[in-house]
Amino acid sequence: MERERIMKAPKNPSTQPRLFQVIDMEDLVPPHHILRQINEAVDVSVIHDWVAPLYTEKTGRPAADPERLLRLMLLSYWFDHSERELYEILPMHAGYLW
């Protein structure tokens, strides 16, 4: 029994590395970033009302979020990205993900 206690290292939580890192997207995008300004100036949530008659919950699979699709199209237009470029840049750009 004494030998087992000697062989085990004491558990010190301060030396234990964190398994997951929590990142707040709000902290990654500066307050005066152009995408924050655009978000305040342009209300794209109205697209849900515009396209509601085109969707049904009775048939087919769930549709992609029309607001997200519009935001992606606007990013592509404003920053002059092709669709392929946008999808390559998207995972690496905190402002786009925000």
N, C-alpha and C positions, 0 to 999 in steps of 0.2 A: 504494500500500500504506500509506503514511504517513497519507494522508487517511482511510482506513477505520478506522485505529486511533484517530484523533482523534474521529471521529463516534460511536463506540460508547462508551456510558457504562460505567464499570467496574461489574462485578457485585458488589454488597455484600449478602450474605445477611441482614444485620440490618435492612436497609430493605425487604426483600421481605415483603409481607403474607402471612400464613398462609392457605392456600387452604381448609383444613378446621380446624374447632375440635373438639377432643376433649372431651367432657363425660362425666364419671363420674356415673351416676345415684345412686350411693351418697352422693356429696357434696351432691346437691341436696335430699335428704330428711334433715332433722335427726335426730340419734340418738333423741330423745324424742318423735318424731312419733307420733300415734295409729295411723297405718297400720303403723308398725314394731312397735308393741306388739300390735296385732291379729295381725300376721303371726307373731309369736312365740307367741301364745296359741292360735291356730286353725290346725290342720293340715288344709288342704284337699286335700292330695295323695292322701288316701284315696279321693277320688272316682273315680280311675282304676280302682281295684279294684271299686268299686260298679257302675260302668257298663260294665266290660269285656265282660260277656256280651251287651250290646246292640250291640256293634260287630263288624264283620267287615272283614277286609282283602281279601276275595275279590271283593266287588261294590261298586259305587258309588264315589263320589269320597271322598277322605279327609275325615274328620269334623273339626269344630272342636275345639280342645283343651277337654275338659270342665272342667279346672281353671281355665282362663282364663274360661270362661263363668260358672262358679260365683263366681269373684272379682268379675266385673262385676255379677252379680246382688246380691252382698253389698254392694258399693259403692253400688249403686242404693238398696238398702234402708237401709243405715246412714246415708247422707247425704241421703236423701229426694230422689233424682233420678228423674225419669221416664226411660224408655229414651232418648228423644230428647235430653233434657238431658244425660244421661250421655255420649252419643256426641259432643255438642257440646263438653262440658267436657274430655273425656278427652285430646285432643291438647295441651291447654294446662296441664294439672295434673301437675306432676312426681311428686307423691305417688301419684296414680292410675296413672301409667305405670310407676312403680317396682314 
